[in-house]
Amino acid sequence: MKLRRVLGCYGVLFCLCQTSAKFSQSANEIPQAERRKIAIVGGGIGGTSCAYWLQKAAGDSIDIDLFNYGKIGGRIATANVNGKRYEAGASILHPENKYMAQWTEEFGLHKQDSPDGVGRMGIWNGHELVFEESDWRWVTFFRMMRRYGFDLLKLKFHITDMLAKFSRIYRLQEQGNAFDSTVELITAMSEDFTPQLNVTLRHFLKEKGYHDVFINELASAAENCNYGQSSDELNAFVGSVGLAGAVPDLWAVHGGNFQIPQKLVEHSKAKVISAKVNHVAKTADGKYTIRATDENDNEMDASTEYDAVVLALPLVRDSLSLSVEGVDLNKHAGPYQQLISTFVRGSPRAEAWHKTAETMPDAILVSDTKLFYKSLGQWVDVDWSKGEPIPTTGTDRVWKVFSVEPLTNAQLKALFEVIEEKNEVRWLAYPRYPLHDVPKQPTFTLSHGLYHVNAIEWAASAMEMSAIGGRNVALLVLRDFFGAKTTGGDHGASAAKPATEL
Ligand SMILES: Cc1cc2nc3c(=O)[nH]c(=O)nc-3n(C[C@H](O)[C@H](O)[C@H](O)COP(=O)(O)OP(=O)(O)OC[C@H]3O[C@@H](n4cnc5c(N)ncnc54)[C@H](O)[C@@H]3O)c2cc1C
């Protein structure tokens, strides 16, 4: 049986435009300005993207201090199994993720080739494999059409349309458009997206005439393994982003996705301060100071004054470890979904899915959101290159299991007959999207000179989304502190003034 890298299965996706134009500086150029000092808190893709764009536009007019707790990359990180590194957090990029693709090229990195062959994915509903790919493409196609019929065609049109609209953001940002709120940014891509933020994915698909079997199996499995949430919880926009991953040519960065934020921070010339920020205070003349503790928990010097502070981290409701003088961050915070990536080197218990070792799919996506695991699939390491052998049988295969809670020994035993090695990574992975839970007005601008990149996550969370959020906040800083001419409401994609509430 040929093996694939199960990319298609875990595809969080994201969209972008087809153009291969290099980033131009034209629209983001700024008039000669007074030197400004900016603090960015958070060294994931959102914070490092913001630093990169600020440096690109403001050059020597800007000094950036980037505070980060832990490794640069945040939720983009690898885990070691048997001496090799595997993507433990954000793994998959969509073929149309423009920023991630262009940075890969600009920084001399390479896309990792997928292993040959189609591999096989199966959808498990808790009792049976309701759908299974074949080694033969046409058999897979026939099975898909027989089970999901024209809903597949409808999905293809929906995703194509969505990607085309989504890709407008690149032009808008290139032209210097900046948005104070998430809803404004999403509406600027297309007014069709705005109502999608306010209905569940199930409601949206039902209205479009999709059948229950499609919603309960294919859509549910895709969302469950991507976001660990159901079609009744996810808004239709993030749900569509999840479904857009059902395309070929998903990719990753050879050597690890974390290299992108690392390179971004290098190119930004930001001073990286390895510290946890606890409090942001305001001075009498409207500047900001930062109280932080270093890796040994020692208080750091807090005398530096900043013109602006960019928060590039999730604000997790009721467990905020960071406060800002005069701003109630809880109003901008929401719940986050825990997800556990458990790597197991060993062999799965094929009979758990009524299979034999030979017939077992390479990836199992679970459509029943109440089951104790969300997905299970074989992975290759980040340094794997085309032509290198990949074990297709035996106990040297490496499997990644997603679950909401850590797997107990009994649960692991139910899934694997041999466990040679186990490595577990815990994440607060994504916002929890139930409509009543999300902040009512996710905003990038929290107050004058204070910004929040991750407001974008309340529309949808992914590497490319944070990269877009980072650029948006850079544009806001350029507008507010460097006199850059940016627009927000009049962006040409939408005539009406967008609503600002979810
Ligand atoms: C298991 C998992 C799988 C995923 N799969 C995909 C995928 O396949 N494709 C995809 O596109 N996306 C995926 N994602 C989502 C993706 O990882 C995120 O959307 C994206 O990486 C978020 O980047 P960020 O910079 O906004 O936030 P983070 O990456 O969370 O960065 C925030 C940074 O701020 C630091 N920080 C926090 N508080 C403080 C403080 N007080 N002081 C200083 N520093 C602080 C953190 O340590 C961290 O380094 C996945 C996420 C997870 C967890």
The ligand as an SDF file (V2000), in Angstrom:
LIG
                    3D

 53 58  0  0  0  0  0  0  0  0999 V2000
   -2.3730   21.3850   17.1040 C   0  0  0  0  0  0  0  0  0  0  0  0
   -2.5320   22.5290   16.1490 C   0  0  0  0  0  0  0  0  0  0  0  0
   -2.6580   22.2840   14.7830 C   0  0  0  0  0  0  0  0  0  0  0  0
   -2.7750   23.3400   13.8970 C   0  0  0  0  0  0  0  0  0  0  0  0
   -2.8060   23.0620   12.5620 N   0  0  0  0  0  0  0  0  0  0  0  0
   -2.7510   24.0860   11.6960 C   0  0  0  0  0  0  0  0  0  0  0  0
   -2.5420   23.8210   10.3210 C   0  0  0  0  0  0  0  0  0  0  0  0
   -2.3970   22.6650    9.9080 O   0  0  0  0  0  0  0  0  0  0  0  0
   -2.5080   24.8830    9.4660 N   0  0  0  0  0  0  0  0  0  0  0  0
   -2.6400   26.1820    9.9050 C   0  0  0  0  0  0  0  0  0  0  0  0
   -2.5890   27.1050    9.0770 O   0  0  0  0  0  0  0  0  0  0  0  0
   -2.8050   26.4610   11.2220 N   0  0  0  0  0  0  0  0  0  0  0  0
   -2.8550   25.4480   12.1170 C   0  0  0  0  0  0  0  0  0  0  0  0
   -2.9590   25.7090   13.4490 N   0  0  0  0  0  0  0  0  0  0  0  0
   -3.2450   27.0950   13.8830 C   0  0  0  0  0  0  0  0  0  0  0  0
   -1.9880   27.9450   13.9070 C   0  0  0  0  0  0  0  0  0  0  0  0
   -1.0040   27.3260   14.6690 O   0  0  0  0  0  0  0  0  0  0  0  0
   -2.2850   29.3000   14.5340 C   0  0  0  0  0  0  0  0  0  0  0  0
   -3.4250   29.8870   13.9510 O   0  0  0  0  0  0  0  0  0  0  0  0
   -1.1330   30.2870   14.3620 C   0  0  0  0  0  0  0  0  0  0  0  0
    0.1100   29.6340   14.4600 O   0  0  0  0  0  0  0  0  0  0  0  0
   -1.2730   31.3510   15.4240 C   0  0  0  0  0  0  0  0  0  0  0  0
   -0.1370   32.1800   15.4030 O   0  0  0  0  0  0  0  0  0  0  0  0
   -0.0630   33.4600   16.3650 P   0  0  0  0  0  0  0  0  0  0  0  0
    1.2410   34.1100   16.1510 O   0  0  0  0  0  0  0  0  0  0  0  0
   -1.2600   34.2750   16.1350 O   0  0  0  0  0  0  0  0  0  0  0  0
   -0.1890   32.8980   17.8390 O   0  0  0  0  0  0  0  0  0  0  0  0
    0.8640   31.9360   18.6750 P   0  0  0  0  0  0  0  0  0  0  0  0
    1.4990   31.0310   17.6970 O   0  0  0  0  0  0  0  0  0  0  0  0
    0.0530   31.4030   19.7450 O   0  0  0  0  0  0  0  0  0  0  0  0
    1.9440   32.9650   19.1500 O   0  0  0  0  0  0  0  0  0  0  0  0
    1.8140   33.6810   20.3490 C   0  0  0  0  0  0  0  0  0  0  0  0
    3.1880   33.7920   20.9920 C   0  0  0  0  0  0  0  0  0  0  0  0
    3.0840   34.6930   22.0980 O   0  0  0  0  0  0  0  0  0  0  0  0
    3.7820   34.1550   23.2110 C   0  0  0  0  0  0  0  0  0  0  0  0
    3.1820   34.7280   24.4120 N   0  0  0  0  0  0  0  0  0  0  0  0
    1.9610   34.4680   24.9450 C   0  0  0  0  0  0  0  0  0  0  0  0
    1.7710   35.2160   26.0540 N   0  0  0  0  0  0  0  0  0  0  0  0
    2.8930   35.9650   26.2070 C   0  0  0  0  0  0  0  0  0  0  0  0
    3.2970   36.9370   27.1650 C   0  0  0  0  0  0  0  0  0  0  0  0
    2.5050   37.3030   28.1840 N   0  0  0  0  0  0  0  0  0  0  0  0
    4.5230   37.5000   27.0490 N   0  0  0  0  0  0  0  0  0  0  0  0
    5.3370   37.1620   26.0230 C   0  0  0  0  0  0  0  0  0  0  0  0
    4.9970   36.2340   25.0630 N   0  0  0  0  0  0  0  0  0  0  0  0
    3.7880   35.6590   25.1730 C   0  0  0  0  0  0  0  0  0  0  0  0
    3.5490   32.6490   23.0780 C   0  0  0  0  0  0  0  0  0  0  0  0
    4.4930   31.9230   23.8350 O   0  0  0  0  0  0  0  0  0  0  0  0
    3.7160   32.4720   21.5590 C   0  0  0  0  0  0  0  0  0  0  0  0
    5.0650   32.3020   21.2160 O   0  0  0  0  0  0  0  0  0  0  0  0
   -2.8110   24.6730   14.3680 C   0  0  0  0  0  0  0  0  0  0  0  0
   -2.6830   24.9260   15.7360 C   0  0  0  0  0  0  0  0  0  0  0  0
   -2.5250   23.8690   16.6110 C   0  0  0  0  0  0  0  0  0  0  0  0
   -2.2940   24.1580   18.0670 C   0  0  0  0  0  0  0  0  0  0  0  0
  1  2  1  0
  2  3  1  0
  2 52  2  0
  3  4  2  0
  4  5  1  0
  4 50  1  0
  5  6  2  0
  6  7  1  0
  6 13  1  0
  7  8  2  0
  7  9  1  0
  9 10  1  0
 10 11  2  0
 10 12  1  0
 12 13  2  0
 13 14  1  0
 14 15  1  0
 14 50  1  0
 15 16  1  0
 16 17  1  0
 16 18  1  0
 18 19  1  0
 18 20  1  0
 20 21  1  0
 20 22  1  0
 22 23  1  0
 23 24  1  0
 24 25  2  0
 24 26  1  0
 24 27  1  0
 27 28  1  0
 28 29  2  0
 28 30  1  0
 28 31  1  0
 31 32  1  0
 32 33  1  0
 33 34  1  0
 33 48  1  0
 34 35  1  0
 35 36  1  0
 35 46  1  0
 36 37  1  0
 36 45  1  0
 37 38  2  0
 38 39  1  0
 39 40  1  0
 39 45  2  0
 40 41  1  0
 40 42  2  0
 42 43  1  0
 43 44  2  0
 44 45  1  0
 46 47  1  0
 46 48  1  0
 48 49  1  0
 50 51  2  0
 51 52  1  0
 52 53  1  0
M  END
$$$$
